[in-house]
Protein backbone atom coordinates (compact mmCIF):
# COMPACT_ATOMS: atom_id res chain seq x y z
CA UNK A 1 0.00 0.00 0.00
CA UNK A 2 1.42 3.38 -1.03
CA UNK A 3 1.15 6.44 1.19
CA UNK A 4 2.37 9.83 -0.06
CA UNK A 5 3.94 11.78 2.79
CA UNK A 6 5.75 15.09 2.97
CA UNK A 7 8.73 15.44 5.31
CA UNK A 8 6.57 17.46 7.70
CA UNK A 9 3.91 14.72 7.77
CA UNK A 10 6.64 12.15 8.31
CA UNK A 11 7.95 14.15 11.27
CA UNK A 12 4.40 14.36 12.63
CA UNK A 13 4.03 10.57 12.47
CA UNK A 14 7.32 10.12 14.28
CA UNK A 15 6.27 12.62 16.96
CA UNK A 16 3.10 10.61 17.55
CA UNK A 17 5.22 7.57 18.37
CA UNK A 18 7.57 9.50 20.64
CA UNK A 19 4.66 10.04 23.02
CA UNK A 20 4.89 6.35 23.99
CA UNK A 21 7.83 4.86 25.86
CA UNK A 22 7.26 1.26 24.69
CA UNK A 23 8.63 0.34 21.26
CA UNK A 24 7.80 -3.07 19.78
CA UNK A 25 10.03 -4.63 17.07
CA UNK A 26 7.52 -3.92 14.27
CA UNK A 27 7.28 -0.34 15.44
CA UNK A 28 11.07 0.00 15.47
CA UNK A 29 11.24 -1.15 11.83
CA UNK A 30 8.53 1.37 10.92
CA UNK A 31 10.35 4.16 12.79
CA UNK A 32 13.55 3.41 10.84
CA UNK A 33 11.61 3.34 7.56
CA UNK A 34 10.06 6.73 8.33
CA UNK A 35 13.37 8.24 9.46
CA UNK A 36 14.98 7.25 6.14
CA UNK A 37 12.03 8.56 4.09
CA UNK A 38 12.76 11.88 2.37
CA UNK A 39 9.20 12.64 1.26
CA UNK A 40 7.01 11.36 -1.55
CA UNK A 41 5.57 7.88 -1.94
CA UNK A 42 6.19 5.35 0.79
CA UNK A 43 5.35 1.64 0.43
CA UNK A 44 3.77 0.27 3.62
CA UNK A 45 2.29 -3.04 4.64
CA UNK A 46 -1.21 -3.25 6.10
CA UNK A 47 0.34 -3.99 9.50
CA UNK A 48 2.40 -0.80 9.32
CA UNK A 49 -0.70 1.22 8.43
CA UNK A 50 -2.50 -0.24 11.46
CA UNK A 51 0.50 0.70 13.64
CA UNK A 52 0.38 4.29 12.30
CA UNK A 53 -3.35 4.35 13.02
CA UNK A 54 -2.75 3.26 16.61
CA UNK A 55 -0.07 5.95 17.06
CA UNK A 56 -2.51 8.56 15.75
CA UNK A 57 -5.32 7.28 17.95
CA UNK A 58 -3.22 7.49 21.10
CA UNK A 59 -1.85 10.95 20.25
CA UNK A 60 -4.68 13.00 18.77
CA UNK A 61 -7.88 11.55 20.22
CA UNK A 62 -9.37 13.89 22.79
CA UNK A 63 -10.38 12.97 26.30
CA UNK A 64 -13.89 11.79 27.12
CA UNK A 65 -14.79 11.02 23.50
CA UNK A 66 -14.47 14.56 22.22
CA UNK A 67 -12.92 13.37 18.94
CA UNK A 68 -9.61 14.05 17.27
CA UNK A 69 -7.84 17.28 18.14
CA UNK A 70 -5.37 18.17 15.39
CA UNK A 71 -3.56 21.01 13.70
CA UNK A 72 -3.47 21.31 9.90
CA UNK A 73 -0.45 19.03 9.39
CA UNK A 74 -1.75 16.40 11.79
CA UNK A 75 -5.16 16.51 10.10
CA UNK A 76 -3.61 15.84 6.68
CA UNK A 77 -1.53 12.94 7.99
CA UNK A 78 -4.51 11.55 9.90
CA UNK A 79 -6.74 11.73 6.80
CA UNK A 80 -4.14 9.82 4.75
CA UNK A 81 -3.87 7.13 7.41
CA UNK A 82 -7.66 6.86 7.75
CA UNK A 83 -8.01 6.58 3.96
CA UNK A 84 -5.39 3.82 3.91
CA UNK A 85 -7.11 1.97 6.75
CA UNK A 86 -10.51 2.24 5.09
CA UNK A 87 -9.10 0.87 1.82
CA UNK A 88 -7.82 -2.24 3.59
CA UNK A 89 -9.92 -5.35 4.06
CA UNK A 90 -12.23 -5.33 7.08
CA UNK A 91 -10.46 -8.09 8.99
CA UNK A 92 -7.00 -6.53 8.82
CA UNK A 93 -8.09 -2.93 9.42
CA UNK A 94 -8.99 -3.49 13.05
CA UNK A 95 -6.79 -1.83 15.68
CA UNK A 96 -5.08 -4.26 18.02
CA UNK A 97 -6.97 -2.80 20.98
CA UNK A 98 -10.28 -3.91 19.46
CA UNK A 99 -9.39 -7.46 18.39
CA UNK A 100 -11.75 -9.08 20.89
CA UNK A 101 -14.71 -7.13 19.49
CA UNK A 102 -14.25 -8.41 15.92
CA UNK A 103 -16.90 -10.74 14.55
CA UNK A 104 -15.07 -13.15 12.30
CA UNK A 105 -16.70 -14.39 9.14
CA UNK A 106 -13.76 -16.49 8.03
CA UNK A 107 -13.10 -20.21 8.48
CA UNK A 108 -14.77 -22.08 11.30
CA UNK A 109 -12.71 -21.97 14.50
CA UNK A 110 -10.87 -18.73 13.74
CA UNK A 111 -12.65 -16.99 16.62
CA UNK A 112 -11.25 -19.57 19.03
CA UNK A 113 -7.75 -19.06 17.64
CA UNK A 114 -8.04 -15.29 18.14
CA UNK A 115 -9.21 -15.76 21.72
CA UNK A 116 -6.19 -17.96 22.36
CA UNK A 117 -3.93 -15.36 20.79
CA UNK A 118 -5.39 -12.61 22.97
CA UNK A 119 -4.93 -14.80 26.07
CA UNK A 120 -1.30 -15.49 25.14
CA UNK A 121 -0.60 -11.80 24.55
CA UNK A 122 -2.20 -10.80 27.85
CA UNK A 123 -0.26 -13.52 29.69
CA UNK A 124 3.06 -12.41 28.21
CA UNK A 125 2.31 -8.78 29.06
CA UNK A 126 1.41 -9.76 32.63
CA UNK A 127 4.70 -11.62 33.05
CA UNK A 128 6.61 -8.64 31.66
CA UNK A 129 4.92 -6.29 34.10
CA UNK A 130 5.58 -8.63 37.00
CA UNK A 131 9.21 -9.02 35.96
CA UNK A 132 9.72 -5.28 35.64
CA UNK A 133 8.12 -4.37 38.94
CA UNK A 134 8.98 -7.34 41.11
CA UNK A 135 12.28 -8.25 39.53
CA UNK A 136 13.92 -5.00 40.60
CA UNK A 137 13.51 -5.65 44.34
TIVO-2410 file (N, C-alpha, C; in nm, 3 decimals):
# residues 137
REC num residu      c1      c2      c3 atome chaine
REC   1      X   0.084  -0.115   0.000     N      A
REC   1      X   0.000   0.000   0.000    CA      A
REC   1      X   0.090   0.124   0.000     C      A
REC   2      X   0.059   0.218  -0.086     N      A
REC   2      X   0.142   0.338  -0.103    CA      A
REC   2      X   0.077   0.455  -0.031     C      A
REC   3      X   0.159   0.524   0.047     N      A
REC   3      X   0.115   0.644   0.119    CA      A
REC   3      X   0.209   0.756   0.077     C      A
REC   4      X   0.154   0.869   0.034     N      A
REC   4      X   0.237   0.983  -0.006    CA      A
REC   4      X   0.247   1.078   0.113     C      A
REC   5      X   0.370   1.096   0.161     N      A
REC   5      X   0.394   1.178   0.279    CA      A
REC   5      X   0.499   1.285   0.251     C      A
REC   6      X   0.472   1.405   0.300     N      A
REC   6      X   0.575   1.509   0.297    CA      A
REC   6      X   0.669   1.486   0.416     C      A
REC   7      X   0.780   1.557   0.418     N      A
REC   7      X   0.873   1.544   0.531    CA      A
REC   7      X   0.808   1.592   0.660     C      A
REC   8      X   0.725   1.695   0.651     N      A
REC   8      X   0.657   1.746   0.770    CA      A
REC   8      X   0.557   1.643   0.824     C      A
REC   9      X   0.485   1.578   0.734     N      A
REC   9      X   0.391   1.472   0.777    CA      A
REC   9      X   0.467   1.355   0.837     C      A
REC  10      X   0.581   1.322   0.777     N      A
REC  10      X   0.664   1.215   0.831    CA      A
REC  10      X   0.709   1.248   0.972     C      A
REC  11      X   0.753   1.372   0.994     N      A
REC  11      X   0.795   1.415   1.127    CA      A
REC  11      X   0.679   1.411   1.226     C      A
REC  12      X   0.560   1.443   1.177     N      A
REC  12      X   0.440   1.436   1.263    CA      A
REC  12      X   0.414   1.293   1.306     C      A
REC  13      X   0.423   1.199   1.213     N      A
REC  13      X   0.403   1.057   1.247    CA      A
REC  13      X   0.505   1.011   1.350     C      A
REC  14      X   0.629   1.050   1.332     N      A
REC  14      X   0.732   1.012   1.428    CA      A
REC  14      X   0.708   1.076   1.565     C      A
REC  15      X   0.656   1.198   1.567     N      A
REC  15      X   0.627   1.262   1.696    CA      A
REC  15      X   0.512   1.191   1.767     C      A
REC  16      X   0.419   1.136   1.692     N      A
REC  16      X   0.310   1.061   1.755    CA      A
REC  16      X   0.365   0.939   1.828     C      A
REC  17      X   0.465   0.875   1.771     N      A
REC  17      X   0.522   0.757   1.837    CA      A
REC  17      X   0.604   0.797   1.958     C      A
REC  18      X   0.671   0.908   1.952     N      A
REC  18      X   0.757   0.950   2.064    CA      A
REC  18      X   0.679   0.972   2.192     C      A
REC  19      X   0.547   0.985   2.182     N      A
REC  19      X   0.466   1.004   2.302    CA      A
REC  19      X   0.455   0.876   2.385     C      A
REC  20      X   0.494   0.763   2.327     N      A
REC  20      X   0.489   0.635   2.399    CA      A
REC  20      X   0.630   0.587   2.428     C      A
REC  21      X   0.650   0.532   2.546     N      A
REC  21      X   0.783   0.486   2.586    CA      A
REC  21      X   0.812   0.344   2.538     C      A
REC  22      X   0.708   0.266   2.509     N      A
REC  22      X   0.726   0.126   2.469    CA      A
REC  22      X   0.739   0.119   2.317     C      A
REC  23      X   0.843   0.050   2.270     N      A
REC  23      X   0.863   0.034   2.126    CA      A
REC  23      X   0.874  -0.116   2.097     C      A
REC  24      X   0.780  -0.167   2.019     N      A
REC  24      X   0.780  -0.307   1.978    CA      A
REC  24      X   0.867  -0.322   1.853     C      A
REC  25      X   0.915  -0.444   1.823     N      A
REC  25      X   1.003  -0.463   1.707    CA      A
REC  25      X   0.943  -0.414   1.575     C      A
REC  26      X   0.814  -0.440   1.551     N      A
REC  26      X   0.752  -0.392   1.427    CA      A
REC  26      X   0.748  -0.241   1.422     C      A
REC  27      X   0.728  -0.179   1.538     N      A
REC  27      X   0.728  -0.034   1.544    CA      A
REC  27      X   0.867   0.022   1.518     C      A
REC  28      X   0.970  -0.045   1.569     N      A
REC  28      X   1.107   0.000   1.547    CA      A
REC  28      X   1.141  -0.002   1.399     C      A
REC  29      X   1.099  -0.108   1.328     N      A
REC  29      X   1.124  -0.115   1.183    CA      A
REC  29      X   1.052  -0.002   1.111     C      A
REC  30      X   0.929   0.029   1.154     N      A
REC  30      X   0.853   0.137   1.092    CA      A
REC  30      X   0.917   0.273   1.122     C      A
REC  31      X   0.966   0.291   1.243     N      A
REC  31      X   1.035   0.416   1.279    CA      A
REC  31      X   1.157   0.436   1.190     C      A
REC  32      X   1.236   0.330   1.170     N      A
REC  32      X   1.355   0.341   1.084    CA      A
REC  32      X   1.316   0.371   0.940     C      A
REC  33      X   1.208   0.308   0.892     N      A
REC  33      X   1.161   0.334   0.756    CA      A
REC  33      X   1.120   0.480   0.741     C      A
REC  34      X   1.048   0.533   0.839     N      A
REC  34      X   1.006   0.673   0.833    CA      A
REC  34      X   1.125   0.769   0.844     C      A
REC  35      X   1.220   0.737   0.930     N      A
REC  35      X   1.337   0.824   0.946    CA      A
REC  35      X   1.419   0.833   0.818     C      A
REC  36      X   1.422   0.726   0.739     N      A
REC  36      X   1.498   0.725   0.614    CA      A
REC  36      X   1.419   0.781   0.496     C      A
REC  37      X   1.290   0.806   0.516     N      A
REC  37      X   1.203   0.856   0.409    CA      A
REC  37      X   1.224   1.006   0.390     C      A
REC  38      X   1.247   1.047   0.266     N      A
REC  38      X   1.276   1.188   0.237    CA      A
REC  38      X   1.155   1.264   0.183     C      A
REC  39      X   1.040   1.201   0.181     N      A
REC  39      X   0.920   1.264   0.126    CA      A
REC  39      X   0.880   1.196  -0.003     C      A
REC  40      X   0.752   1.201  -0.035     N      A
REC  40      X   0.701   1.136  -0.155    CA      A
REC  40      X   0.630   1.008  -0.119     C      A
REC  41      X   0.629   0.914  -0.215     N      A
REC  41      X   0.557   0.788  -0.194    CA      A
REC  41      X   0.635   0.694  -0.102     C      A
REC  42      X   0.561   0.629  -0.016     N      A
REC  42      X   0.619   0.535   0.079    CA      A
REC  42      X   0.537   0.406   0.075     C      A
REC  43      X   0.602   0.295   0.049     N      A
REC  43      X   0.535   0.164   0.043    CA      A
REC  43      X   0.525   0.107   0.183     C      A
REC  44      X   0.401   0.080   0.228     N      A
REC  44      X   0.377   0.027   0.362    CA      A
REC  44      X   0.294  -0.100   0.354     C      A
REC  45      X   0.314  -0.187   0.452     N      A
REC  45      X   0.229  -0.304   0.464    CA      A
REC  45      X   0.102  -0.265   0.540     C      A
REC  46      X   0.002  -0.352   0.536     N      A
REC  46      X  -0.121  -0.325   0.610    CA      A
REC  46      X  -0.092  -0.317   0.759     C      A
REC  47      X  -0.002  -0.401   0.808     N      A
REC  47      X   0.034  -0.399   0.950    CA      A
REC  47      X   0.094  -0.264   0.988     C      A
REC  48      X   0.179  -0.210   0.903     N      A
REC  48      X   0.240  -0.080   0.932    CA      A
REC  48      X   0.136   0.032   0.932     C      A
REC  49      X   0.037   0.022   0.845     N      A
REC  49      X  -0.070   0.122   0.843    CA      A
REC  49      X  -0.152   0.115   0.972     C      A
REC  50      X  -0.177  -0.007   1.020     N      A
REC  50      X  -0.250  -0.024   1.146    CA      A
REC  50      X  -0.168   0.034   1.262     C      A
REC  51      X  -0.037   0.014   1.260     N      A
REC  51      X   0.050   0.070   1.364    CA      A
REC  51      X   0.042   0.223   1.361     C      A
REC  52      X   0.050   0.283   1.242     N      A
REC  52      X   0.038   0.429   1.230    CA      A
REC  52      X  -0.098   0.476   1.283     C      A
REC  53      X  -0.201   0.400   1.254     N      A
REC  53      X  -0.335   0.435   1.302    CA      A
REC  53      X  -0.341   0.432   1.454     C      A
REC  54      X  -0.275   0.335   1.514     N      A
REC  54      X  -0.275   0.326   1.661    CA      A
REC  54      X  -0.195   0.440   1.722     C      A
REC  55      X  -0.084   0.480   1.658     N      A
REC  55      X  -0.007   0.595   1.706    CA      A
REC  55      X  -0.095   0.720   1.702     C      A
REC  56      X  -0.165   0.739   1.591     N      A
REC  56      X  -0.251   0.856   1.575    CA      A
REC  56      X  -0.362   0.855   1.680     C      A
REC  57      X  -0.422   0.739   1.699     N      A
REC  57      X  -0.532   0.728   1.795    CA      A
REC  57      X  -0.486   0.766   1.935     C      A
REC  58      X  -0.369   0.720   1.974     N      A
REC  58      X  -0.322   0.749   2.110    CA      A
REC  58      X  -0.273   0.892   2.125     C      A
REC  59      X  -0.241   0.959   2.016     N      A
REC  59      X  -0.185   1.095   2.025    CA      A
REC  59      X  -0.287   1.206   2.004     C      A
REC  60      X  -0.381   1.188   1.912     N      A
REC  60      X  -0.468   1.300   1.877    CA      A
REC  60      X  -0.611   1.286   1.926     C      A
REC  61      X  -0.651   1.168   1.974     N      A
REC  61      X  -0.788   1.155   2.022    CA      A
REC  61      X  -0.804   1.231   2.152     C      A
REC  62      X  -0.910   1.308   2.161     N      A
REC  62      X  -0.937   1.389   2.279    CA      A
REC  62      X  -0.988   1.306   2.395     C      A
REC  63      X  -0.987   1.365   2.510     N      A
REC  63      X  -1.038   1.297   2.630    CA      A
REC  63      X  -1.189   1.294   2.629     C      A
REC  64      X  -1.245   1.192   2.692     N      A
REC  64      X  -1.389   1.179   2.712    CA      A
REC  64      X  -1.466   1.178   2.581     C      A
REC  65      X  -1.408   1.120   2.476     N      A
REC  65      X  -1.479   1.102   2.350    CA      A
REC  65      X  -1.505   1.230   2.273     C      A
REC  66      X  -1.423   1.330   2.291     N      A
REC  66      X  -1.447   1.456   2.222    CA      A
REC  66      X  -1.397   1.456   2.078     C      A
REC  67      X  -1.339   1.346   2.032     N      A
REC  67      X  -1.292   1.337   1.894    CA      A
REC  67      X  -1.148   1.377   1.879     C      A
REC  68      X  -1.100   1.373   1.756     N      A
REC  68      X  -0.961   1.405   1.727    CA      A
REC  68      X  -0.936   1.555   1.738     C      A
REC  69      X  -0.825   1.589   1.803     N      A
REC  69      X  -0.784   1.728   1.814    CA      A
REC  69      X  -0.652   1.740   1.738     C      A
REC  70      X  -0.655   1.812   1.625     N      A
REC  70      X  -0.537   1.817   1.539    CA      A
REC  70      X  -0.512   1.959   1.488     C      A
REC  71      X  -0.387   1.980   1.446     N      A
REC  71      X  -0.356   2.101   1.370    CA      A
REC  71      X  -0.364   2.064   1.222     C      A
REC  72      X  -0.330   2.155   1.134     N      A
REC  72      X  -0.347   2.131   0.990    CA      A
REC  72      X  -0.261   2.015   0.942     C      A
REC  73      X  -0.135   2.010   0.984     N      A
REC  73      X  -0.045   1.903   0.939    CA      A
REC  73      X  -0.091   1.769   0.993     C      A
REC  74      X  -0.127   1.765   1.121     N      A
REC  74      X  -0.175   1.640   1.179    CA      A
REC  74      X  -0.303   1.593   1.110     C      A
REC  75      X  -0.390   1.687   1.076     N      A
REC  75      X  -0.516   1.651   1.010    CA      A
REC  75      X  -0.488   1.586   0.875     C      A
REC  76      X  -0.394   1.641   0.799     N      A
REC  76      X  -0.361   1.584   0.668    CA      A
REC  76      X  -0.304   1.444   0.682     C      A
REC  77      X  -0.212   1.426   0.777     N      A
REC  77      X  -0.153   1.294   0.799    CA      A
REC  77      X  -0.258   1.196   0.847     C      A
REC  78      X  -0.346   1.240   0.937     N      A
REC  78      X  -0.451   1.155   0.990    CA      A
REC  78      X  -0.549   1.113   0.880     C      A
REC  79      X  -0.583   1.205   0.791     N      A
REC  79      X  -0.674   1.173   0.680    CA      A
REC  79      X  -0.611   1.068   0.588     C      A
REC  80      X  -0.482   1.080   0.561     N      A
REC  80      X  -0.414   0.982   0.475    CA      A
REC  80      X  -0.413   0.845   0.540     C      A
REC  81      X  -0.388   0.841   0.670     N      A
REC  81      X  -0.387   0.713   0.741    CA      A
REC  81      X  -0.527   0.653   0.743     C      A
REC  82      X  -0.628   0.736   0.772     N      A
REC  82      X  -0.766   0.686   0.775    CA      A
REC  82      X  -0.810   0.636   0.639     C      A
REC  83      X  -0.769   0.705   0.532     N      A
REC  83      X  -0.801   0.658   0.396    CA      A
REC  83      X  -0.736   0.524   0.369     C      A
REC  84      X  -0.610   0.509   0.413     N      A
REC  84      X  -0.539   0.382   0.391    CA      A
REC  84      X  -0.605   0.271   0.470     C      A
REC  85      X  -0.645   0.299   0.593     N      A
REC  85      X  -0.711   0.197   0.675    CA      A
REC  85      X  -0.845   0.157   0.614     C      A
REC  86      X  -0.920   0.255   0.566     N      A
REC  86      X  -1.051   0.224   0.509    CA      A
REC  86      X  -1.040   0.148   0.377     C      A
REC  87      X  -0.928   0.160   0.308     N      A
REC  87      X  -0.910   0.087   0.182    CA      A
REC  87      X  -0.865  -0.057   0.205     C      A
REC  88      X  -0.825  -0.088   0.327     N      A
REC  88      X  -0.782  -0.224   0.359    CA      A
REC  88      X  -0.905  -0.312   0.380     C      A
REC  89      X  -0.882  -0.442   0.379     N      A
REC  89      X  -0.992  -0.535   0.406    CA      A
REC  89      X  -1.037  -0.520   0.550     C      A
REC  90      X  -1.162  -0.553   0.577     N      A
REC  90      X  -1.223  -0.533   0.708    CA      A
REC  90      X  -1.150  -0.607   0.818     C      A
REC  91      X  -1.106  -0.729   0.793     N      A
REC  91      X  -1.046  -0.809   0.899    CA      A
REC  91      X  -0.907  -0.759   0.938     C      A
REC  92      X  -0.834  -0.697   0.848     N      A
REC  92      X  -0.700  -0.653   0.882    CA      A
REC  92      X  -0.697  -0.507   0.925     C      A
REC  93      X  -0.807  -0.435   0.909     N      A
REC  93      X  -0.809  -0.293   0.942    CA      A
REC  93      X  -0.853  -0.265   1.084     C      A
REC  94      X  -0.853  -0.365   1.168     N      A
REC  94      X  -0.899  -0.349   1.305    CA      A
REC  94      X  -0.781  -0.319   1.395     C      A
REC  95      X  -0.787  -0.211   1.473     N      A
REC  95      X  -0.679  -0.183   1.568    CA      A
REC  95      X  -0.661  -0.296   1.666     C      A
REC  96      X  -0.539  -0.316   1.711     N      A
REC  96      X  -0.508  -0.426   1.802    CA      A
REC  96      X  -0.592  -0.417   1.928     C      A
REC  97      X  -0.620  -0.297   1.975     N      A
REC  97      X  -0.697  -0.280   2.098    CA      A
REC  97      X  -0.839  -0.329   2.086     C      A
REC  98      X  -0.889  -0.350   1.965     N      A
REC  98      X  -1.028  -0.391   1.946    CA      A
REC  98      X  -1.040  -0.532   1.889     C      A
REC  99      X  -0.935  -0.613   1.897     N      A
REC  99      X  -0.939  -0.746   1.839    CA      A
REC  99      X  -1.048  -0.834   1.899     C      A
REC 100      X  -1.075  -0.822   2.026     N      A
REC 100      X  -1.175  -0.908   2.089    CA      A
REC 100      X  -1.317  -0.873   2.045     C      A
REC 101      X  -1.338  -0.753   1.990     N      A
REC 101      X  -1.471  -0.713   1.949    CA      A
REC 101      X  -1.502  -0.750   1.804     C      A
REC 102      X  -1.407  -0.808   1.733     N      A
REC 102      X  -1.425  -0.841   1.592    CA      A
REC 102      X  -1.513  -0.964   1.578     C      A
REC 103      X  -1.611  -0.957   1.488     N      A
REC 103      X  -1.690  -1.074   1.455    CA      A
REC 103      X  -1.630  -1.135   1.329     C      A
REC 104      X  -1.577  -1.253   1.342     N      A
REC 104      X  -1.507  -1.315   1.230    CA      A
REC 104      X  -1.604  -1.390   1.140     C      A
REC 105      X  -1.587  -1.371   1.012     N      A
REC 105      X  -1.670  -1.439   0.914    CA      A
REC 105      X  -1.584  -1.531   0.828     C      A
REC 106      X  -1.466  -1.564   0.878     N      A
REC 106      X  -1.376  -1.649   0.803    CA      A
REC 106      X  -1.399  -1.795   0.842     C      A
REC 107      X  -1.298  -1.877   0.825     N      A
REC 107      X  -1.310  -2.021   0.848    CA      A
REC 107      X  -1.357  -2.052   0.990     C      A
REC 108      X  -1.425  -2.164   1.001     N      A
REC 108      X  -1.477  -2.208   1.130    CA      A
REC 108      X  -1.361  -2.229   1.227     C      A
REC 109      X  -1.375  -2.180   1.348     N      A
REC 109      X  -1.271  -2.197   1.450    CA      A
REC 109      X  -1.174  -2.081   1.460     C      A
REC 110      X  -1.182  -1.984   1.369     N      A
REC 110      X  -1.087  -1.873   1.374    CA      A
REC 110      X  -1.111  -1.786   1.497     C      A
REC 111      X  -1.235  -1.779   1.542     N      A
REC 111      X  -1.265  -1.699   1.662    CA      A
REC 111      X  -1.196  -1.758   1.784     C      A
REC 112      X  -1.193  -1.891   1.793     N      A
REC 112      X  -1.125  -1.957   1.903    CA      A
REC 112      X  -0.975  -1.931   1.898     C      A
REC 113      X  -0.917  -1.933   1.779     N      A
REC 113      X  -0.775  -1.906   1.764    CA      A
REC 113      X  -0.742  -1.764   1.809     C      A
REC 114      X  -0.828  -1.667   1.774     N      A
REC 114      X  -0.804  -1.529   1.814    CA      A
REC 114      X  -0.816  -1.512   1.965     C      A
REC 115      X  -0.909  -1.583   2.027     N      A
REC 115      X  -0.921  -1.576   2.172    CA      A
REC 115      X  -0.795  -1.630   2.237     C      A
REC 116      X  -0.743  -1.738   2.182     N      A
REC 116      X  -0.619  -1.796   2.236    CA      A
REC 116      X  -0.504  -1.697   2.218     C      A
REC 117      X  -0.498  -1.633   2.104     N      A
REC 117      X  -0.393  -1.536   2.079    CA      A
REC 117      X  -0.401  -1.421   2.178     C      A
REC 118      X  -0.521  -1.370   2.202     N      A
REC 118      X  -0.539  -1.261   2.297    CA      A
REC 118      X  -0.497  -1.305   2.437     C      A
REC 119      X  -0.532  -1.427   2.475     N      A
REC 119      X  -0.493  -1.480   2.607    CA      A
REC 119      X  -0.342  -1.490   2.618     C      A
REC 120      X  -0.276  -1.537   2.513     N      A
REC 120      X  -0.130  -1.549   2.514    CA      A
REC 120      X  -0.066  -1.411   2.526     C      A
REC 121      X  -0.116  -1.315   2.451     N      A
REC 121      X  -0.060  -1.180   2.455    CA      A
REC 121      X  -0.078  -1.119   2.594     C      A
REC 122      X  -0.195  -1.134   2.651     N      A
REC 122      X  -0.220  -1.080   2.785    CA      A
REC 122      X  -0.130  -1.147   2.888     C      A
REC 123      X  -0.112  -1.279   2.876     N      A
REC 123      X  -0.026  -1.352   2.969    CA      A
REC 123      X   0.118  -1.304   2.960     C      A
REC 124      X   0.168  -1.288   2.841     N      A
REC 124      X   0.306  -1.241   2.821    CA      A
REC 124      X   0.322  -1.100   2.878     C      A
REC 125      X   0.224  -1.014   2.853     N      A
REC 125      X   0.231  -0.878   2.906    CA      A
REC 125      X   0.228  -0.878   3.058     C      A
REC 126      X   0.148  -0.966   3.117     N      A
REC 126      X   0.141  -0.976   3.263    CA      A
REC 126      X   0.275  -1.018   3.320     C      A
REC 127      X   0.339  -1.119   3.258     N      A
REC 127      X   0.470  -1.162   3.305    CA      A
REC 127      X   0.574  -1.052   3.291     C      A
REC 128      X   0.568  -0.975   3.183     N      A
REC 128      X   0.661  -0.864   3.166    CA      A
REC 128      X   0.643  -0.759   3.275     C      A
REC 129      X   0.519  -0.727   3.305     N      A
REC 129      X   0.492  -0.629   3.410    CA      A
REC 129      X   0.541  -0.680   3.544     C      A
REC 130      X   0.512  -0.805   3.574     N      A
REC 130      X   0.558  -0.863   3.700    CA      A
REC 130      X   0.710  -0.864   3.708     C      A
REC 131      X   0.775  -0.900   3.599     N      A
REC 131      X   0.921  -0.902   3.596    CA      A
REC 131      X   0.978  -0.763   3.619     C      A
REC 132      X   0.920  -0.663   3.551     N      A
REC 132      X   0.972  -0.528   3.564    CA      A
REC 132      X   0.954  -0.470   3.703     C      A
REC 133      X   0.839  -0.496   3.763     N      A
REC 133      X   0.812  -0.437   3.894    CA      A
REC 133      X   0.864  -0.520   4.010     C      A
REC 134      X   0.854  -0.650   4.001     N      A
REC 134      X   0.898  -0.734   4.111    CA      A
REC 134      X   1.042  -0.779   4.097     C      A
REC 135      X   1.091  -0.780   3.976     N      A
REC 135      X   1.228  -0.825   3.953    CA      A
REC 135      X   1.333  -0.726   3.998     C      A
REC 136      X   1.296  -0.603   4.022     N      A
REC 136      X   1.392  -0.500   4.060    CA      A
REC 136      X   1.414  -0.494   4.211     C      A
REC 137      X   1.338  -0.568   4.287     N      A
REC 137      X   1.351  -0.565   4.434    CA      A
REC 137      X   1.458  -0.654   4.482     C      A
***
